[in-house]
């Protein structure tokens, strides 16, 4: 039996960006991985991964709830004590005019800003706002379920239920005709579980319309 090699602490990361697709060319995104240890980095915040814990920015992420994929017609097991469940972290959100559910991207300083699909300069989306307003300790959903009563998503097989970043800043859409303009970013960020809930799992591989 071959003993599994233990993962050692990495004190000198060698970061490389994960790639997206812009005008049929590979372009770097704001999500990085370390070639030495496999840790991830969003902006300037390092997500440290080990066998028993998940840390970001030196702080343990220890309030991660379980995520259940369910039939969209049943909402009993969707979030009830708050709008979201899944991997929720706190981050510095510098713009958020739309409130809860706003798609956010990482700027050059590592801050989260409202995303839109007008160009790759304002994307890709890496998180959804869980709190309203802006500040240094705002909760954002990195992966999981978000529910808002104001939403009215379509559900169904194939691409019918897919949700994208909209060309309207800070909003999501299922309307694919929004992406017909030049340089528009096509980034699926999840799919509708029901009319008022989505499973958020943003793709870091995105396309731009030419």
Buried (B, 14 or more C-beta within 10 A) or exposed (E): EEEEEEEEEBEEBEEEBBBBBBEEEEEEBBBBBBEEBEBBBBBEBBBBBEEEEBBBBEEEBEEBBEBEEBEBEEBEBBBEEEBBBBBBBBBBBBBBEBBBBBBBBBBEEBBBBBBBBBBBEBBBBBBBBBBBEBEEEBBBBBBBBBBBEEBEBEBEEEEEBBBBBBBBBBBBBBEEEBBEEEBBBBBBBBBBBBBBBBBBBBBBEBBBBE
